């Protein structure tokens, strides 16, 4: 399924580039479609029995079939629209909770405090599937997307462009000495003192 529907829901700013659209793995989608597919198939096994019951049987056949189709469409839509959109300036978290209910969060990259990924158990280790958690600078707001492929690469992508965003903001903003100290402290707390030193020394690209 193309990403055209996703693109229509937001507009890129000047000099903003779309980097990646992250969704849960297709295994997650397949798992959510198993029971709807079973519900769709079941009435066909009892087709002759139901139709032999006359109008009531025919109505029951189509009610079960329609219920399965609606359930399948709902789960497919939730998987498709539940996404993390990453640009070179911000991340857009789309939490599709129901078929017609979603929560959209628009977060500038410089407001990200830290990014974690988590891989649990042998199954996720083998399949390289895990979760991403993004913590904002207020240390209270957290954004999480579960069951994504290669979460460590998504973490690295967000962190790298977060640092680029902060660097660009510093170039275009006049900061007082205290504001600069506070900003450096936030960066150090987020990525660690050792990595900050490497970045300053030009040892990390």
N, C-alpha and C positions, 0 to 999 in steps of 0.2 A: 504494500500500500504506500503510495507516495506521500511526501510530507507537505503537500500543498495546503491541506487543512490547517496544519500547524502554522505555516508561514502567514496565513491570513489573519491570525490572531495577534500578531505583534508587528511593529515596524522598526526597522533598524535605524539608529541615529547616524549622523554624519561620521564617517571614518570608522563605523562599527562593522565588524565582519562576523558572520556566523561560523563558529568553529565546529560544533558538534551537537547533535541531538541524542541524548542518552535515554534509553528505555530499558525496562526490565527485559530479561532474556526471553527468547521465543519459547524456551522450556516452560517458563512461567505462564505464558499465553496458552500453550498446549494443555497444561494442567488445569487451567481454568475453563477450558472448553470441553473437557471429557464428559462431564455430567450433562451439559446441554445437548451434546451430540447423542448421548444415550437416550435422552428424553425424546429427541427428534426421531430416532430410529425405532424405538419401542412400538409406537402405534402401527408401524408397517408390518410387524410380526403378527399383529392381531387384526390386520386389515379386514379379512373376510369375516372374522367373528364379529367385529364391530359393525360392519356394514350390514350383516345379517340381522342386526337388532333394529334396523330401520333408522328413523330420524334421530333418535337418541344416540345410537351408536355412531352415526355419521358426525353429529355435533361433537361427541366426545373425542373422536379421532382428530378433528380439526382443532379443538381446544388444546389437546396435548401437543399437537404438532406446532401450533402457533406459540404456545408457552415456551417450547424448546427453542424456537427461532428467536423469540424476543430475548430469552436468557443468553443465547449465544451472541446476539448482536450487542447486548449490554456489556458482556465480558470482553468482547473484542474492542469495543469503543473505549472502555476503561483502560485497557492495556495500551491502546494506540495513543490516547490523549494524555495519559500519565507519563510525563517526560520532564527531563532536565535539559534546558536549552542553554548552551554555553557560547557566549560571544567573547570578543576581546575586551569588552567593557563591563559586562554584567552576566549574571546567571538568572534564568527565568525558570522557576519551579512551578510546574503545573500538576496539581494534585487532583486528579479526576476521581472523585469519591463515588459518584453515581452517574447514571447515563446523562442526566441534565444538571449535575451539580459538580462544580470544580472550584478549587481555591488556587489563585495565581499569585505568586510572590516574585517581585522584581527587585533584585539585589545587586547594587554596584560591586564590582570585584574588590575595591579598596575597603569595603565594609566587612569582608570576610576575615575572621580571626584565625581559623585553622580548618584543615580538611583531614578527615580520618577515613580509612577504609578498614573493613572487617571481613575476614574469611573464616567461616566456622566449619569444622568437621572435615572428614576425608572427602566427602562428595564435592563440597565447594572447592577444596584444594585441588582435586583432580580436574574439575571442569573450569576452574579459574573464575568462579562466580562469587560475588560478595556484595557487601553493602557500602555505601558512601554516606558519611555524615559531615555536614558543613556547619560550623559554628560561627556566628556573627560576632562583631566586636563588642556587643553588649553582654556577651557571655551567657545570654539567656535563650536567645532564639537559635533553634537547631533545625536544619533541613536534612531529611534522610530519604534516600531512595534505595530500595532493597533489590537484591537479585539481579545485579547488572554484571556484564561480562568485563573481565579485566579491570576491576575497580582501581587498582594501583595506577593505571595509565590515566584514568579520569582525574585522580587525585593530583598527579604530577602536572597535568594540563591546567587545572584550575589554579594551583599554586604558582606556576610559572607566569601565567597571565595576570594573576593577582599582583605579583611583584612588578611586572611591567606597568600595570595600571597605577600602582603607588608611585613608581618612578616618574611616570608621565604627569601625575598630579603634582608632584614636587616641582617639576619644571615649570608648571603653569600657575603655581600658587606661592605667594609670599608668606612664609611662616616665621613666627617669632622663635627665639631660641628655645623657650619652654615647650612650644607646640612641636618643634622638631624633636626634642628629647622624648616627649610623650609618644610621638609617632614611631620613633626608632624602638622604643620600649615595647610597643604593641607588636611590631614586626618581629622583634627578638623573642617575645613570648610565644608568638605563633609558629615560628619555624626553627627556633633554637639558636643559641648564641654561636655555636660552632659553625652552623651553616651560614649565618649572617656574616661572619668573618670571611668565609670563603667567597661569598658573593661580593663583599666590599673589596677583597683582594683580587677579584677577577678570576678566581680559580674555578667557579661554577658557572656554566652557561645556562 
